[in-house]
Amino acid sequence: MTQAGPFFVGVDVGTGSARAALVDETGSILSESTHATTTFRSDADARIFEQSTDQIWSCISSAVREVTKNVDASQVNGIGFDATCSLAVTDQEGRPIEVTPDGGFGVGKERNVILWADHRAEQEAKEINQTGSMVLNYVGKTMSLEMEIPKVLWLKRHMPASTFASCMFFDLPDYLTFRATGNKARSNCSLVCKCSYVPPGVDGSELGWQPDFFKKIGLEDMVANDFEQLGGIPGRNGIVLTAGQPVGTGLSAQAAKDLGLAQGTPVGSGLIDAYAGWVGTVAAPSTNGPASKETDLLASQHRLAAIAGTSTCHCVQSPEGILVDGVWGPYKHAVFPGLWMNEGGQSSTGQLIDFIIDTHPASAKLTALAKERDQSVFVVLESILREEATRMGAPTLSHLTKHLTIYPDLHGNRSPLADSTMRGLFSGLKLDRGLVDLATRYYATLEAIALQTRQIVEAMNQKGHKIEALYMSGGHVKNRTFMQLMADTLKMPVQLPFSHSASVVAGSAILARYAHDVQQTLAGSTLATQRAAEEASYAHRDHLWELMVKMTKPGTFVFPEQKDNIDRLLDAKYKVFLEAIDTQRRWRAIVDEAV
C-alpha cells in the first residue's frame, strides 16, 4: 500500500555504514535501512584507513530504495546527506582516483577515500603547525592530521605529479551532494571545519582560501588554479552554501535512477555527521526539566551536543567567535549563517570501550555469558559491577575503581590537548584475569571518557562559552549507567534523545525539508551565484531553526545525583586524570632526552 506524503529522506554515512531514513513532516521516522561499508587497511602500515566512494554510493542507493519502496517517488520532496569528514578523491569527471600507496594511485580504482581516522599525514600536519598561519587560529591553534589539507599535502608528495594535478578533492559530505546533483558547490561546514577555509570577512580573509598559507606549505598549485581542485573561490569559480540550501537543480537523472527517486528532487547542502547530529539534537524539548521551554535559536549556545560512536564530537554554537586552544574552530557559518561553532572531540570512545573488552583475557567468557543470558555484554558487565558493589559494600560503582585509573588517549588526543602523540595509561592493574577485573576496567574506561569530557567542557567555558547541558546522541545513550556517570562527572544535566540512533540521520532529513522549502521560494530558479546563496541563507535562517524545533522529538534529562561522596571521589579522580597528562609528557621527555 502506497503511503501519502510529503516525505523527506535523510542519509547518514558513518565510519562503518550508510544509513537512510524516511521521515514525515513532523520528524517521525517511518522506515530505516542500514548497509555496512568497507574499510580497507594496510598490513604494512597501521595508520592507513581507506574506503571507496562507489561502494559507499551503492550502499546509499540500496538503503534509499529500501526506505522508499512503499511510497511514490513524487511524494519524496527532498533528500539530505551527512558523512564523516573523510577525503574523497576523483578526477574531473568524478571517477575515483586511488589514494593507497599499495595501489599505485591509479584512475578508476576502488580505494579513493582517506578515512577521517587515517593518520598517514602526521609529518604534514606537524609542518603545517609550524607555519604560524592565521588559519591555525581557527582550528584551536593546532591542525589535526585527521583534517583534509594535511592529507592533500601527503598525496602531493606521494602521487605522480600528473595524477595529482588531475584530482578533485572533496570532504565526503560534499562528494555526496556532487554525486547526487553533478554540481560542484561546496558546503561551508566541510570547507570551514576541515579544509583550512576561513570565510571572507573573517580576520581579513578575502577569498576564503589563504594563498600565502597554501604556498608556504607546498600547495602553490592550488593557488595557481584558483583553488579549482578544492571547489574554487566563491563568487569567482565556485559557490559555497550553508547547511541545507538546495544544491543546483536537485537530483541528476543518473542519481535519481540510482536512488529510485524523481529527477530534480531538492538536495540539501550537506553536513559533517557530527554537525548533522547537532541539528538533530539541540532543538529538542524535554519530557522533564526547565530546558523544555527554551525554543529560540540563541538558546543553542547553552547546549553542547555530543555525538558519540566510534569517536565522539562535541559541538556548540555561539553568537560570536570564541577561540579555545585545542578545540577546533571557531567556524563561522558552519551551520547557521552569521553564527559560529566550536568542535571538541575524542578520537576513540566506542572504539576504546570495545578494545578494553575485546583484549581482556575474560572477553570470551563474557561473550559466552551474554549469549547464555540472552543479554548484551554491557548489561552483563553492569550486573557484575552491581553484584561486586554489594559484596564490597561500595556506596557507588565509582568506588570500585577508586584506585584504578585509565587515561584514554590510545589513539592520540583530539581535544583539548590537540596532541596526536598522547597514548593510553593504566594505573592500578592486578594479576587478575577474571570477569570482575574486566568489569572494573570497563567501568574505569567509562569514567575516563567522562573525565575527559569534563576537561573539554571546562576548556570551552573558561574561554567564554556558556554550556549548561549536554545533549547526547549515538550508541552510548543506551547505557544509562554511563549517562548517569557523565552527568555526575560534568555536574550538569545530560539529555538523552528520543532515539539513540536517529539523531544524525534525522538531522539530515531536516536539511532535506529545509532544501525543499527554500527551493519553493525560488520560483523555479536556483542558487546559482554566491550573492544569491548568501542572501537566501540569511533570509531563511530562522526557518531552519523552526524546522529543528518542529521535527526534533522530545528527549529526557538525566540529572546529577546530589551526593557528596560521589562528588568528592570524581573530583579527586579528575585531579589524577589531569596529573596523568603531565606525567606521560614528563616520562616521554625523559626517554627522548636519553635517545
C-alpha positions in Angstrom: 0.0 0.0 0.0 1.4 3.4 -1.0 1.7 5.9 1.8 0.7 9.6 1.4 3.4 12.2 1.7 5.1 14.5 1.8 8.2 12.7 2.9 11.9 13.5 3.2 15.0 11.3 3.1 18.0 11.6 5.4 21.2 9.8 4.6 24.0 9.3 7.1 27.4 7.9 6.2 29.2 6.9 9.3 32.6 5.2 9.8 31.2 1.7 9.1 27.8 2.1 7.4 25.5 4.1 5.2 22.0 4.6 6.6 18.8 6.1 5.1 15.6 7.1 6.9 12.3 8.1 5.5 10.8 11.0 7.6 7.5 12.8 7.6 6.8 16.5 8.2 6.7 16.0 12.0 10.1 14.3 12.1 8.8 10.9 12.7 10.9 8.2 11.2 8.7 5.9 9.1 11.4 3.4 7.8 15.1 2.9 8.1 17.8 0.9 6.3 21.5 0.4 7.0 24.2 -1.2 4.9 27.7 -1.8 6.0 30.5 -0.1 4.2 34.0 -1.5 3.8 37.2 0.0 5.3 40.5 -1.1 3.8 43.5 -1.4 6.0 47.2 -2.0 5.2 49.3 -4.9 6.5 52.4 -2.7 6.2 51.1 0.5 7.8 48.6 0.5 10.7 47.9 4.2 10.1 46.0 3.5 6.8 42.2 3.6 6.7 40.6 3.8 3.3 37.2 3.5 1.7 35.5 3.6 -1.7 33.0 6.2 -2.9 31.5 3.8 -5.4 30.9 1.3 -2.6 29.5 4.0 -0.3 27.1 5.2 -3.1 26.0 1.7 -3.8 25.1 1.3 -0.1 23.3 4.6 0.0 21.3 3.6 -3.2 20.2 0.3 -1.7 19.3 1.9 1.6 17.2 4.7 0.0 15.4 2.3 -2.3 14.5 0.2 0.7 13.1 3.0 2.8 11.1 4.4 -0.1 9.7 1.2 -1.5 6.2 1.8 -0.2 5.9 5.5 -1.3 5.6 7.1 -4.6 8.8 8.9 -5.7 6.8 12.1 -6.4 6.0 12.2 -2.6 9.6 12.4 -1.6 10.2 16.2 -1.5 13.9 16.4 -0.6 17.0 14.5 0.4 19.8 15.5 2.7 23.3 14.0 3.3 25.8 13.9 6.1 29.0 11.9 6.2 32.3 11.6 8.1 35.0 14.2 7.4 36.9 11.9 5.1 38.8 12.9 2.0 37.3 11.7 -1.3 39.5 12.0 -4.4 38.2 11.9 -8.0 39.2 13.1 -11.5 37.4 16.0 -13.1 34.7 13.6 -14.4 34.1 12.2 -10.9 35.9 8.9 -11.5 37.7 7.6 -8.4 41.5 8.1 -8.1 43.1 5.6 -5.8 44.8 7.0 -2.7 46.5 4.0 -1.4 50.3 3.7 -1.7 49.8 0.0 -2.3 47.8 0.6 -5.4 49.8 3.0 -7.5 47.3 5.9 -7.3 45.6 4.8 -10.5 42.4 6.4 -12.0 39.2 4.4 -11.8 40.4 2.1 -8.9 38.4 1.5 -5.8 40.2 2.9 -2.8 39.7 6.6 -3.3 38.7 7.8 0.2 41.2 8.6 3.0 39.0 7.9 6.1 38.9 10.5 8.9 40.8 8.1 11.2 43.7 7.7 8.8 46.9 9.0 10.4 49.3 8.9 7.5 49.7 12.7 7.3 51.4 13.1 10.7 54.5 14.8 9.3 52.5 17.0 7.0 50.4 18.2 10.0 53.5 18.8 12.0 54.9 21.1 9.3 51.6 22.9 8.8 51.5 23.6 12.6 54.9 25.3 12.4 53.8 27.9 9.8 52.2 30.3 12.3 49.4 30.9 9.8 46.2 32.7 10.8 44.4 29.5 9.5 45.6 27.8 12.7 43.7 30.3 14.9 40.5 28.7 13.6 41.4 25.1 14.4 42.3 25.6 18.1 45.9 26.7 17.1 46.8 23.1 16.1 45.7 21.4 12.9 44.8 17.8 13.2 46.4 15.2 11.0 42.7 14.0 10.5 41.9 17.2 8.6 41.9 17.3 4.8 44.8 19.6 3.9 47.5 17.5 5.6 46.1 14.6 3.6 46.1 16.5 0.4 49.7 17.5 1.0 50.6 13.9 1.7 49.1 12.9 -1.6 51.0 15.6 -3.5 54.2 14.2 -2.0 53.4 10.6 -2.9 51.3 10.7 -6.1 52.8 11.2 -9.6 52.6 14.9 -10.4 50.3 14.4 -13.4 47.9 12.3 -11.3 47.8 14.9 -8.5 47.1 17.7 -11.0 44.1 15.8 -12.3 42.5 15.4 -8.9 39.4 16.9 -7.4 39.3 16.8 -3.6 36.1 16.6 -1.6 35.2 16.3 2.0 32.9 13.3 1.9 29.6 15.2 2.5 30.4 17.5 -0.4 31.2 14.5 -2.6 27.8 13.0 -1.9 25.9 16.2 -3.0 28.2 16.3 -6.1 27.4 12.6 -6.8 23.7 13.4 -6.3 23.5 16.5 -8.4 26.5 16.8 -10.6 27.0 20.3 -9.1 30.4 21.1 -7.5 29.0 23.5 -4.9 30.7 23.0 -1.5 29.3 23.4 2.0 30.5 25.9 4.5 30.6 23.2 7.0 33.1 21.0 5.2 35.3 23.8 3.9 35.5 25.7 7.2 35.7 22.8 9.5 38.1 20.5 7.6 39.7 22.2 4.6 41.5 25.3 6.0 38.9 27.7 4.6 38.4 31.0 6.5 35.2 32.7 5.3 35.6 36.1 3.6 35.4 38.9 6.1 36.8 36.8 9.0 40.2 38.1 10.2 40.9 39.9 7.0 40.2 36.9 4.8 39.3 38.0 1.3 38.9 34.8 -0.8 38.1 32.3 1.8 41.2 30.4 0.9 44.5 31.8 2.1 47.1 31.9 -0.8 50.1 32.6 1.5 49.3 29.6 3.6 48.9 27.2 0.7 52.1 28.5 -0.9 54.0 28.2 2.4 53.1 24.5 2.9 53.9 23.5 -0.7 50.4 23.6 -2.3 51.1 26.5 -4.5 49.4 24.7 -7.4 46.1 25.2 -5.6 46.6 29.0 -5.7 47.6 29.0 -9.4 44.3 27.3 -10.5 42.1 29.5 -8.2 41.6 26.5 -5.8 39.6 24.7 -8.5 40.6 21.3 -7.1 39.0 22.2 -3.7 35.8 23.7 -5.2 37.0 27.1 -6.3 36.8 30.7 -5.0 33.2 31.7 -4.1 31.9 34.3 -6.5 34.6 33.6 -9.0 34.8 29.9 -9.9 32.9 28.3 -7.1 29.9 28.5 -4.8 29.8 27.8 -1.1 26.4 27.1 0.6 25.2 26.9 4.2 23.5 23.9 5.7 20.5 22.6 3.8 20.5 25.1 1.0 19.3 23.5 -2.3 22.2 22.3 -4.4 21.9 23.0 -8.2 18.8 21.7 -9.9 18.4 18.8 -7.5 18.9 15.1 -8.2 20.5 14.4 -11.6 19.0 11.8 -13.9 21.6 9.2 -13.0 21.4 9.8 -9.3 17.6 9.7 -9.4 17.8 6.3 -11.2 20.3 5.0 -8.6 18.2 6.1 -5.7 14.8 5.3 -7.1 13.6 8.9 -6.7 12.5 11.6 -9.1 14.9 13.7 -11.1 15.0 17.3 -9.7 14.2 16.3 -6.1 15.8 19.0 -4.0 19.2 18.1 -2.4 20.2 20.0 0.7 23.8 21.1 1.1 25.4 18.6 3.4 27.0 18.5 6.8 29.7 16.6 8.5 28.0 13.8 10.5 28.7 15.4 13.9 27.0 18.6 12.8 24.0 16.7 11.5 23.8 15.2 14.9 23.8 18.7 16.4 21.0 19.7 14.0 19.0 16.6 15.1 19.6 17.1 18.8 19.9 20.6 20.3 16.5 21.9 19.5 14.8 19.1 21.3 12.3 19.9 24.0 12.4 17.6 27.0 9.9 15.4 28.9 11.4 16.8 32.2 13.3 19.8 33.3 13.2 23.6 32.6 15.0 23.4 29.3 11.8 22.3 27.6 10.7 25.9 27.4 13.8 27.2 25.6 13.0 27.4 21.9 14.9 30.3 20.3 18.0 29.9 18.2 20.3 31.6 20.7 19.3 29.0 23.4 21.6 26.6 21.5 24.7 28.3 22.9 23.9 26.7 26.3 23.7 23.2 24.8 26.7 21.1 23.9 25.8 18.3 21.5 27.9 15.1 22.0 27.7 12.8 19.0 29.1 9.5 20.2 30.1 6.4 18.3 33.5 5.1 17.3 34.7 8.6 18.3 32.9 11.5 20.0 32.4 15.0 18.7 31.3 17.9 20.9 29.6 20.7 19.0 28.4 24.0 20.4 27.2 27.2 18.7 27.8 30.8 19.8 26.8 34.3 18.6 30.5 35.4 18.4 33.6 33.5 17.6 35.4 32.1 20.6 39.0 30.8 20.3 39.7 27.8 22.5 43.2 26.3 22.4 43.0 22.7 21.4 39.3 22.9 20.4 38.5 23.2 16.7 37.0 26.4 15.5 35.6 28.9 15.8 33.9 28.1 12.5 31.7 30.9 11.1 28.6 29.8 9.0 29.3 26.1 9.8 25.6 25.5 10.2 23.7 28.8 10.6 24.9 31.9 8.6 26.5 34.5 10.8 26.8 32.2 13.8 29.9 30.3 15.0 30.6 26.7 16.0 33.4 25.1 18.1 34.1 21.4 18.0 35.8 19.4 20.6 36.4 15.7 20.3 37.7 12.4 21.4 39.3 10.2 18.7 38.4 6.9 20.3 35.4 6.3 22.7 33.2 3.5 21.4 36.2 2.0 19.8 38.1 2.3 23.1 35.4 0.6 25.1 35.4 -2.3 22.6 39.2 -2.5 22.7 39.2 -2.8 26.5 36.6 -5.5 26.5 38.0 -7.5 23.5 41.6 -7.6 24.7 40.9 -8.7 28.2 41.6 -12.4 29.0 38.0 -12.8 30.2 36.5 -11.5 27.0 35.5 -14.9 25.6 33.9 -15.8 29.0 31.9 -12.6 28.9 30.7 -13.2 25.4 29.6 -16.7 26.4 27.8 -15.5 29.5 26.0 -12.8 27.5 24.8 -15.4 25.0 23.7 -17.7 27.8 21.6 -14.9 29.4 20.5 -13.6 26.0 21.7 -10.1 27.1 24.2 -7.6 25.7 27.7 -7.7 27.1 27.1 -4.3 28.6 24.1 -5.5 30.6 26.1 -8.4 31.8 29.0 -6.1 32.8 26.7 -3.8 34.7 25.2 -6.8 36.6 28.7 -7.9 37.5 29.5 -4.4 38.8 26.3 -4.2 40.9 27.0 -7.6 42.4 30.6 -6.6 43.3 29.5 -3.3 44.8 27.1 -5.1 47.0 29.7 -7.7 48.0 32.3 -4.9 48.8 29.8 -2.6 50.4 30.7 0.1 47.9 28.4 3.1 48.0 28.7 3.7 44.2 30.2 1.9 41.3 32.9 4.6 41.1 34.2 3.4 44.5 35.0 0.0 42.9 37.6 1.8 40.7 38.8 4.4 43.1 42.4 3.2 42.7 42.1 2.1 39.1 43.0 4.9 36.6 42.8 4.8 32.8 43.9 7.6 30.7 42.0 7.1 27.4 44.1 8.6 24.5 45.2 5.3 23.0 44.7 6.9 19.5 46.1 10.3 20.4 44.3 13.4 21.8 42.0 15.5 19.7 40.8 17.9 22.4 41.7 19.9 24.4 45.4 19.0 24.0 45.5 18.5 20.2 48.4 16.1 20.6 48.4 13.1 18.4 51.4 11.7 20.3 49.4 11.1 23.5 48.9 7.5 24.4 46.9 5.4 26.9 47.9 5.0 30.5 46.8 2.3 33.0 47.5 2.5 36.8 46.3 0.1 39.4 46.3 -3.2 37.3 46.4 -6.5 39.1 47.3 -10.1 38.2 43.6 -10.8 37.6 42.1 -12.5 34.5 38.5 -12.7 35.8 35.2 -11.2 34.9 35.2 -8.8 37.8 38.5 -7.4 36.7 37.2 -7.0 33.2 34.1 -5.2 34.5 36.1 -2.8 36.6 38.4 -2.0 33.7 35.3 -1.4 31.6 33.8 1.0 34.2 37.2 2.8 34.6 37.1 3.4 30.8 33.7 4.9 31.0 35.0 7.1 33.8 38.0 8.2 31.8 35.8 9.2 28.8 33.5 11.2 31.2 36.5 12.9 32.9 37.9 13.9 29.5 34.5 15.3 28.5 34.7 17.4 31.7 38.1 18.7 30.6 36.7 19.6 27.2 33.7 21.4 28.6 35.8 23.3 31.1 38.2 24.4 28.4 35.3 25.8 26.4 33.6 27.5 29.3 36.8 29.1 30.6 37.2 30.9 27.2 33.7 32.2 27.1 31.2 29.5 26.2 28.1 29.2 28.4 27.5 25.4 28.3 24.8 24.3 30.8 23.7 20.9 29.5 25.0 18.0 27.4 22.8 16.8 24.6 23.8 13.2 23.8 23.2 11.0 20.7 24.7 7.8 19.5 25.2 4.3 21.0 26.4 5.5 24.4 22.9 6.7 25.1 21.7 3.2 25.6 24.0 2.8 28.6 22.1 4.6 31.4 24.8 3.9 33.9 27.3 5.7 31.7 24.9 8.6 31.2 24.5 9.0 35.0 28.2 8.9 35.4 28.5 11.6 32.7 26.0 13.8 34.5 27.7 13.3 37.8 31.2 14.0 36.4 30.1 17.1 34.5 27.8 18.3 37.3 25.2 19.2 34.6 22.1 17.7 33.1 22.6 15.2 30.2 19.7 15.0 27.7 19.0 11.6 26.2 17.3 11.8 22.8 14.0 10.2 21.8 16.0 7.6 19.8 19.7 6.9 20.5 20.4 6.1 16.9 18.2 8.5 15.0 19.6 12.0 15.8 22.2 12.2 13.0 20.1 10.8 10.1 17.2 12.9 11.4 19.4 15.9 11.2 20.0 15.2 7.5 16.2 14.7 7.0 15.7 18.2 8.5 18.1 19.5 5.9 16.1 17.8 3.2 12.9 19.5 4.4 14.7 22.8 4.5 16.1 22.4 0.9 12.6 21.8 -0.3 11.1 24.8 1.5 13.8 27.1 0.3 13.5 25.8 -3.3 9.8 26.6 -3.2 10.7 30.3 -2.6 13.0 30.5 -5.7 10.2 30.4 -8.3 11.9 27.8 -10.4 15.4 29.3 -10.3 18.5 28.1 -8.4 21.1 29.4 -6.1 23.5 29.9 -9.0 25.6 32.8 -7.6 27.4 33.3 -4.3 25.4 36.5 -3.7 22.1 34.8 -4.2 23.2 32.0 -1.9 24.3 34.3 0.9 21.1 36.5 0.7 19.0 33.4 0.8 20.9 31.9 3.7 20.2 34.9 5.9 16.6 35.3 4.7 15.7 31.7 5.7 17.9 31.3 8.8 15.1 31.3 11.3 13.2 28.8 9.3 15.9 26.2 9.7 15.7 26.6 13.5 11.9 26.4 13.3 12.2 23.1 11.4 14.6 21.8 14.0 12.2 22.6 16.8 9.2 21.1 14.9 10.9 17.9 13.8 13.1 17.0 16.8 11.3 14.7 19.2 11.4 15.4 23.0 14.3 14.0 25.0 14.7 13.1 28.7 17.2 14.6 31.1 19.5 12.7 33.4 20.4 15.0 36.3 23.5 14.8 38.5 23.0 12.9 41.7 23.4 15.3 44.7 25.6 13.0 46.7 28.7 14.4 48.4 30.6 11.1 48.4 30.4 10.8 44.6 31.3 14.4 44.0 34.4 14.2 46.2 35.5 11.0 44.6 35.0 12.2 41.0 36.8 15.5 41.8 39.7 13.5 43.1 39.8 11.3 40.1 39.7 14.3 37.9 42.9 15.6 39.6 44.5 12.3 39.0 43.3 12.4 35.3 45.0 15.8 34.8 48.2 14.7 36.5 48.3 11.7 34.2 48.7 14.1 31.3 51.7 15.8 32.8 53.2 12.5 34.0 53.0 11.0 30.5 54.6 14.0 28.9 57.3 14.2 31.5 58.1 10.5 31.1 58.3 10.8 27.3 60.7 13.8 27.6 63.0 11.8 30.0 63.2 9.0 27.5 63.5 11.2 24.4 66.4 13.1 26.0 68.2 9.8 26.6 67.9 8.6 23.0 
